[in-house]
Each structure stands twice: as structure tokens, then as C-alpha cells.
Amino acid sequence: MKKIVFFDSKPYDEEFFNQYNKNYQIKYFEPNLNQDTAHLVQGSEGVIAFVNDVIDAPTIGKLHELGVKIIALRSAGYNNVDVKAAFEKITIVRVPSYSPEAVAEHTMALLLTLNRKIHKAYNRTRDFNFSLNGLMGFVMLGKTIGIIGTGKIGRAFSKICRGFGMKVLAYDPYPASDSDLEYVGLEKLFQESDIISLHCPLTEETKHLINEESLALMRDGVYLINTSRGGLIDSHALLSALKTKKVKGAGLDVYEEETEIFYEDYSEMIINDDTLALLVSLPNVIITSHQAFFTKEAMDSIARITLDNLDKFFNGEELENEICYLCKEGEAAIECRKNRKRCF
């Protein structure tokens, strides 16, 4: 059996992967993958990694030297991977879609909680405080929500919003051809939306998409929801906008500096990230621990697809989930795989 090293492992990861694994000897490690932990792959041909692993050029170089042939991401996003450094050295595969509904439903849960102050009411009633002061929300029927990014998750979320009777505006540089969404320019979306929800990947073009300039375009009292990637929002700009009440509420399942913090228990420690500490302290901000995907259905899909990606690689089959820096997003590596099963 081929040896595979699994980084950033949690008990629930082992449970689902062990359930479906039949072909590999998987060694689980709690630490994240980076250039300092890359030596743990000694004697292994593959790596299973996650969004908080640092798969930069130095890490890839070390993995390549130690004989790693494939990095199987158990995630859809891959902004933490230097795909150019990996080209012609290590094959990168991912799980492009595991449960868009799970993320979409969590997005709505954040919005509903922010709007109707469920978190505040829960804490109050535990102390037998049944006052309604400070708990007023708004009716979502008729409100305009701007959805940035209309992949599977963005479209799943748009269906939920329409179920609430909301007007949906959408922005995507690559509009879905099979969708009846109303696409508008980004500036118009910022100007006309009561709520804005982010569902796009993190790239050089989208980094800090929400910044001082874009926030200035938005309506006073806008709500922001982000269940995509933390780097889409300039956290300092968001904090300032929350203080001035330009942004009335923010629901964040991700944070741009989450790598060393999320998925771990720091309840007995002092967090040195002052921006995160301030965001957590605000009454109109809800932060969850990158858990939007975290459902049984999603974990099932992640385990099965990740292992299937490995099977196809080692069996010499076509890799539809391969990532290559020469290939455009969503084109399944058409350009550099015209006459081959793989990019290299």
C-alpha cells in the first residue's frame, strides 16, 4: 500500500477518511504542512493537505526532494498553494465541490443570527433576562442582497435568498450561462445592496475586494457576510467601517490571518492579533471558525473525492480535479491537456 501523509489532522478527519480508505497507508499528523514540517513525508509518495497548510515554493521544493508526487487538497480553495512552483514537480488536485448547500445554509444562518440577534437572546435568556431591548431586527422580504461570486455556493445561496423574498443582484467576471440571476457591475452592487455576501475565490485580483474604497460606495448600515476566504476583506478597513456604523453588522466564517488560529482551542490564551480581538468583541460581529462546510454530507464528499483523486493519479487515469497555473479556473485544464490526460 502506498504511504500518504495527512497534515492538520483532526479526529473527525480520521473518522471519515478511515471509513473510505482501502488503498493507502495514511499517517495522520496534527501539525500544519509547511517548510518546517515537510520532513515528515519521508518515505511517502503523497500528501493530503488543507486550507491552513502553507504550501509555498520552499515547502514544495522540500516535498519534491523527498519524493512526493502528489498533493491532494481536501478543499476547494487553493490560494495557499504556489501552483507555479509545483508545475512539473508535484501534481496538485482538489475537491472542487463537496457541499455547496452546506456553505450556503451557514451563510444564511450568519445573516439571520446577526439580523434577529439570536446570539444575544440566547445569552440573555440563560440568565433569565427576557428583555427585548436591543434585539430589534428587520424583515428580509424585499431587501436587496448582493452576491459576489456565482459558482455552486453563490447560486445555492441565491436560491435561499429568493425563498425569503429578497431581490438578488449578482456579480461574477464569468457569469453562469445557465442562471437567471440579475448580473450587475460591482459598483452598482455595492451601491444598491442592503446586504453583501462573498462567494468568490481568493486571487490576486480579489484580495481585499472589500476595502476602504469599496466600503465607501456601499449604503450606510450595510451587512457583510463572508463564508469564502478571509483575504477578500481588508480587516482593518472593516473594523473602521464597523466603528463608524457604515457597516451595521458582519458575519465572518473566515478571517485573513486565520492560519495560525482557526481550528484550534485558544480559550486559555491571549490572542496577539489585536484586529481579531477587536472584531470578536464587537456586539454586531459574529465570527465562526471556518465551519460553514462542516456537515456530515460535506465530510463524506471530501473523504471520498480526495481518495478518488489519489486513486486516479496512481492508476494513471485522467485527473479532472487537477490544478495547474497554466489553466484557467473552471476550464478543467483544457489548454495544456489537449493531447494528454494531465497537465504534466
N, C-alpha and C positions, 0 to 999 in steps of 0.2 A: 504493500500500500504506500502511495506517495505521501510524503510528510508535508503538512501545511501548518504554518504558524498563524495563530489568531491573536490579534492585538486589541487592546482596550476591551477586554472581555468582562462581561458581567454574568451573574448566574442565569439570567433569563436568556442570554445568548447561547450559553452551553446547552440549556434545556432544549431549545428549538433546533440548533444545529445537530446535536446528538440524535435527535429524533429522526432526522432525514439523512444523516451521513452514513453511507455504506462503503465508500470507496477510498477514504482518506484517514490517515493517522493525524488527527488535529491536536496540536499542543496549544493550550489556551494560556495567554499572558494578560495580566491586568494592566500593565503599563501601556501607554500610547506608543505607537511607532514613530520614531524619529531617528536622527543620525546616531544618537547615543544608545538606542535600544536595538538598532538594526542587527547587531551581532547575534541576537537571539535566534535568528533564522538559520544559523549554521546547520547544514545538512538537510535543509528543506528546499523544495522547488517552488513553493507558492506561499503567498501571504494573503490573509483575509484582513482587511482594514476598514476603518470607519471615518466619519467626517472630522473627528477631532485628532486624527493622526496627521503628523507633519511629514508629508511625502514630497519633500523638496529635492533639488538636484543632489545635494550631498547624501541624503538618505537613499535615493535611487542608485547613486553610484556604489554605495556600500552593499546594497541588496544585490546589485548586478555582480559585483565581485564575489559574493558568497554563493552565487549560482541560482538566485531566484529568477524564475522565468515569467511569473505572472503575479499581478496584484489584483485580487478580486475585492472590489469595493462592495460592501454591504449597504450601499446608499445610492441615491440617485445623483446627488451633487458630487462634484469632483474638483471644486475650486481649491482644495487643499493639496492637489496633485500637480506637480510640474510635468505636464504631459509631453512637453517638448523634450525635456531631459530623458524621459522614458522611451522616446521613439527609437526603435531598432535595438533596444536593450531589454526592456521588460514590457510585456503586454498588460494593458490596463483594461479591465472590464468592470461593469457596474450593474446595479439593479435600477433600470430606468423608471420603473413604476411598480410600487408594491401595494399601495392602498391610497389612491388619491382621495377617496371618500373619508378616510381616517383624518387626514390633514385638514380637509375642508370642514369636517364636523367640529374639529378642535378650534378652527378659526372662528366659526360661529359661536362656539362656547365662550371664547375670549370676549367677543363682541357683546354677547348677551350679559355676561358677568359684569363687564365694565358699565354697560348701559343701566342695568337694573340693580347694580350694587350688591349682587348676590354675596360676594365675599365679605362685605361689611355686615350685611344682615346675618350671615352665618355666625360671625364672631360675636355680634351683639346678643343674639338670642341665646347663645351658650351661657351668657351672664344674666339671662332673664331680662334683657333690655329690649323691649318691643316698640321703642320709639321709631317713628318714620322719618324723623328729621335727617336730612342729608341723603336720603335714599331715592329721591325722585329721578326717574329716567325719562325716556322719550319713546313714542310709538315709532316703530321702524317702518311701518306701512307708509309708502310714498317717499321715503328718504332716498337720496341718490348715493350709491356706493360705487366707487371707482376701483376696478380690479386691474392691477398691473401684472401682466403675465397670464396668458390663457392656454397654458398646457392642460394636462388632465386635471390637475388640482384646481387651477383657476376656474376651469369650466364646471367642475363639480361644485365649487363654492358658489358660482353664479346661479346654479340651479337652486341651491338652498336659499340664496338671497331673493330670488324671484318668488319662492314659496312664501316669503314674508311680505310679498307685495312691494318690494323695493325696485327702484329704477337702477339698472345696471349699465354703467359705462365701462368700456374695456380699452386697454392699450396693450399692444404687443407689436414689436417690429415685424413679426411673422404671424399675421392674423390667421386664425384657424379657418380654413376654407369651408369646413362642414358645420360652421356655427352660425347662429342667428344673432350673435352678440352685436351690440352697437359699439363699433370701434371709433375712437376719437383720438386726437392728438394728446400728448402727455400734458401740455399746458392747459388744455381745456379740461382734462380730467382733474387736474389739481384745482382748478378754479371752481368747478361745479359740483364736486363731491362733498357730501356730508361725512362720509367715511371712506377711507382708502385702505385697501388690503393688498399686500405684496405677495406675489406668487411667481416670481421670476428667478432665474439662476443668478449667482454672483459671478460677474465677469469684470474685466477692466472697464467696460462701458457702463455697467450698472452699479459699480462700487460707489457708495454714498449717493445713490439716486435721490434719497431724501436728505437734503442738506439745507443750509440757510436760504439759498435762492429758491429752491422748490417749496420750502415751507412758507416763504413769503407770498407765494402765489395762491396758497390754499385759503379756504374760508376760515374765518375765526371760529374756534370751537370744533375744529375737525377732529375726528377719531382716527387713529392709525393702528393697523393690525399687521403684524409681521410673523408669519409662520414659515418663512422661506430661508433666508440666510441673513445673519446679523449684520454683515458688512454692507447691506443695502442701505442702512441708515447710519448717518453720522450721529453717534450717540450724544456728543456734546451739543450739537445743534438741536437735537430732540429735547434734551434736558432744558435748554434755554427756552424753547418753544412751549414746553410744559409750564415753566415758571411764569411766562407772560400770558398763559392761558390761550395762546394761539392754538395749541393742541389741547383739547379738553380731556382726552384720555388716550392711553396707549396700551395695547395688548401685545406682548412680545413673547414668543416661544423661542426666540433666538437672540443672540447678543454678539456684537462684533468681536469681543475679546473673550468669548466663552470657552476657548480650547482648554485652558487650564482649570476651569471652574465647573462647567456643566457636567452632569452625570456623576458627580462626587458629593460627599457629605462634608460640608464645611461649617456645620452648625455650631461647632465648638471653637471656631477660629475667627480671627478678624480678617476680613477681606481687604486687601490693599488697593483694590480697584475703586477709587472714590466715585467715579461716574456710575458704576453699577450699584454701589451702596446708596447713592442718592436716588437713583431710579427706583430701587426696591422700596425706599422709604416714602415715596410719594403715594398719596391715597388714591390717585387716579391712574395708577400704573399697575398692571398685572403682568408678572413675569413667570412663565412656566419653564421647565428645564428641558427644552428641546424634545418635548414628549408628544408632539402632535401626531406623529406616525405610530405611537406606541399602543398598538392594539394586537390582539391575538392574530387577526387576519393578516396584518402587515408583517408581523414576525414570521408567520408561516411562509409568506411570499418571499421575504428576504432570505430566509434559510434555503428554501427550495431553489430560487433563481440563482443565488450565489453558488451553490453546489453544482447546479446545472451548467453555469458558466465555466466552472473548473473542469467538469466532465468534457464539455465540448472542446476546450483548449487542449487537454491532454489526449483526446481522441482524434485531434486533427480536423475537427469539424469547423464550419463557418461560425464566426463569433458576431452575432447580430448586436451584442451589447458591448462591443469593443469601443474604446475611446482613443481617438487619435487627433493630434493637434492640427493635422492637415485637413481633417474632415469637418464639415460644418455640422453644427448641432441639428439633430433630427434627420440627417440625410443617411444615416446608417453606413457611414464610411464609403459612400458611393465613389468618390473621386479616386482614392488610392487603392480601391479594391475592385476595380473594373474587371480585372482578369485574375483576381486572386480571392481566396476565401478570407484573407485577413489583410490588415494594413501593412504588416511586415512579417 
